[in-house]
């Protein structure tokens, strides 16, 4: 199989969409969990690792664009949401 195989491309698109939906759902769950009272369970689920990249600048003669910084937050709720999105995607698609 080569990279232009439509089945392989569809699988890659499905995986990327699943992870993206998982990140969004996990971010929503994290924000909701942060509004809960302080507890050990809240700390375990909302404590995570974050990474930032950027900012990136592109300066042309007529146009200047700056993007960033772009950050990612990974915690237990995000991993749970990615798992839920994977199960739903597998059953629906």
N, C-alpha and C positions, 0 to 999 in steps of 0.2 A: 504494500500500500504506500502511496506517496502522500504528500501533504495536501494535495488537492482533492483527495478522495472525499466525496460528499458525506459519507457516513462518519468518517473520522472528524471532519469539520463540524458536523452536527453534535458529536459527543463532546468536542472541545468547547463549543458554544454553550452546551447544556451545563458543563462543569463550571465554566466562568460565570454563567447566570446564577447557578446555585450558590456559589461562594459569595457573589455580590448581594443576592437576596439575604443570605445568612448574615453578612456583615451589617446590612441595614436593620434587619430584625433584631440582631444582637445588640446593636447600638440603642435601639428603642427599648429593649428589655433592660439594658444597663441603666438608662436614664430613669426608667420606671422604678428600678430597684434602689437607685440612689435616693428616692423620696421616702423609702421605708425607714423605720426607726433604726438607730445604730445597733448592730448585733454582729456576732461572729459569722453567721450565715451570710449576711449582707456583705461583709468584708471579703469572705471567701469568693463569692460570686462576682463581685465588682472590682476586686483587685486584679490588675492586669499589667501587661507589658505594652509599652507604646514606642513607636518609631516615627520619626519625621524625616522627610526629604525635602530639600529645597531651601530657599526659593530659586527658581530657574528664571533667567532673564534672556530674552532674545531682543536685541536692539538692531533694527534695520534702519535705513536712512529715513524712511517715511513712517515706520510703525515700530513701536516698542511694546513688548509684551512681557509681563512678569507673572509667573504662575507659582503659587506655593505660599507657605510650606504645605505639603501634603502629609498628613499623619494617619497612622493606623493604630488602633487600640485592640488588643487581643486579650480576652478574659474568658472565664468559664461560660458566661452567658452567650458570648459570641460563638464559642465552639458548639454549645448546645443548639443555638439557632442554625448554624451551618448544618448540623446533623438533622435537624427537623426539616430544613429546606431540601436536603438530599433525599430524605425519605419521601417527602411530598413529590419531588421531581421524579423520583423513580416510579412512584405509583401512578402519576398522571401522564408521564411522557414515555 
